[in-house]
């Protein structure tokens, strides 16, 4: 499935390819593309759309910032996971905190990640 999205401007592609999406993830947004595995939730698509918005806001530098700086990576992922939480069942923040702590090279505990995700003014 391929779908054009206007907000944000991007192309959503559903793929079974094992090499297009990093291992351990069900979605990936390289620039204005969103690549997802078949059957992903709308919540994950909303997460990936945040990354596309970040790409556009950064003038296309989001990928470089993301790879070069754990600080920027954390900022980008917190924004995306907080949006995803708005579309998930209660308690999903624990799963996302585990993901943040284990899969992004951020040198933080799951408890630290949970506190950041659920800080006042954010959704759980």
C-alpha positions as CSV (number, residue, x, y, z in Angstrom):
1,X,0.0,0.0,0.0
2,X,1.2,3.5,-0.9
3,X,-0.6,6.6,0.4
4,X,0.1,10.3,-0.1
5,X,-0.5,12.4,3.0
6,X,-1.0,16.2,2.9
7,X,-0.4,16.9,6.6
8,X,2.4,16.5,6.9
9,X,3.5,16.3,3.3
10,X,4.8,12.8,2.9
11,X,4.4,9.4,1.3
12,X,3.3,6.5,3.5
13,X,4.5,3.1,2.3
14,X,3.5,-0.2,3.8
15,X,6.3,-2.8,3.2
16,X,7.1,-6.3,4.2
17,X,10.8,-5.7,3.3
18,X,13.1,-6.6,6.2
19,X,15.9,-4.3,5.2
20,X,13.9,-1.0,4.8
21,X,12.9,-0.7,8.4
22,X,15.4,-1.1,11.2
23,X,15.3,-4.3,13.2
24,X,13.2,-4.1,16.3
25,X,10.9,-1.4,14.9
26,X,7.6,-1.4,13.0
27,X,8.0,2.0,11.4
28,X,10.7,4.4,10.1
29,X,10.6,7.9,8.7
30,X,13.6,8.8,6.5
31,X,12.8,12.3,5.6
32,X,9.4,12.8,3.9
33,X,8.8,9.0,3.7
34,X,7.0,6.9,6.2
35,X,7.8,3.2,6.0
36,X,5.7,0.8,8.1
37,X,5.2,-2.9,8.4
38,X,1.7,-4.2,7.4
39,X,-0.9,-3.9,10.1
40,X,0.7,-1.2,12.2
41,X,-1.6,1.0,14.4
42,X,-2.7,4.5,13.6
43,X,-0.9,5.5,16.8
44,X,2.5,4.4,15.3
45,X,1.6,6.3,12.0
46,X,1.0,9.4,14.1
47,X,4.4,8.9,15.7
48,X,6.1,8.7,12.3
49,X,4.2,11.7,11.1
50,X,5.8,13.7,13.9
51,X,9.2,12.7,12.5
52,X,8.2,14.0,9.1
53,X,7.1,17.3,10.6
54,X,10.5,17.5,12.4
55,X,12.2,16.9,9.1
56,X,10.4,19.7,7.4
57,X,10.8,22.1,10.5
58,X,14.6,21.4,10.5
59,X,15.0,22.2,6.8
60,X,15.9,18.6,6.1
61,X,18.6,18.4,8.8
62,X,16.6,16.2,11.2
63,X,18.4,13.0,10.1
64,X,21.8,14.5,10.7
65,X,20.9,15.9,14.1
66,X,19.2,12.6,15.0
67,X,22.3,10.6,14.2
68,X,24.9,13.0,15.5
69,X,23.4,13.9,18.8
70,X,21.8,11.8,21.5
71,X,20.3,15.1,22.9
72,X,18.5,15.8,19.7
73,X,17.5,12.2,19.3
74,X,15.9,12.3,22.7
75,X,14.1,15.5,21.9
76,X,12.8,14.1,18.6
77,X,11.7,10.8,20.1
78,X,10.0,12.4,23.1
79,X,7.9,14.6,20.9
80,X,7.0,11.6,18.7
81,X,6.2,9.2,21.6
82,X,4.1,11.8,23.4
83,X,2.0,12.2,20.2
84,X,1.7,8.4,20.0
85,X,0.5,8.2,23.6
86,X,-2.4,10.4,22.7
87,X,-3.7,7.6,20.4
88,X,-2.9,4.6,22.7
89,X,-4.5,2.8,25.6
90,X,-3.6,3.9,29.1
91,X,-0.3,2.4,30.3
92,X,1.4,2.5,26.9
93,X,3.9,4.9,28.4
94,X,5.7,2.0,30.2
95,X,6.3,0.2,26.8
96,X,7.5,3.4,25.2
97,X,9.8,4.1,28.1
98,X,11.3,0.7,27.7
99,X,11.8,1.4,24.0
100,X,13.5,4.7,24.7
101,X,15.8,3.2,27.3
102,X,16.8,0.2,25.2
103,X,16.8,1.1,21.5
104,X,18.0,4.6,21.0
105,X,21.5,4.8,22.5
106,X,20.3,7.4,25.0
107,X,22.1,6.1,28.2
108,X,19.0,6.3,30.4
109,X,17.0,4.0,32.5
110,X,13.4,3.0,31.8
111,X,12.3,4.9,34.9
112,X,14.1,8.1,33.6
113,X,12.4,7.7,30.2
114,X,9.0,7.2,31.8
115,X,9.4,10.4,33.8
116,X,10.3,12.3,30.7
117,X,7.4,10.9,28.7
118,X,4.8,11.6,31.4
119,X,6.1,14.9,32.6
120,X,3.3,17.4,33.5
121,X,1.7,18.8,30.4
122,X,2.2,15.6,28.4
123,X,-0.3,12.8,27.7
124,X,-0.1,9.3,29.0
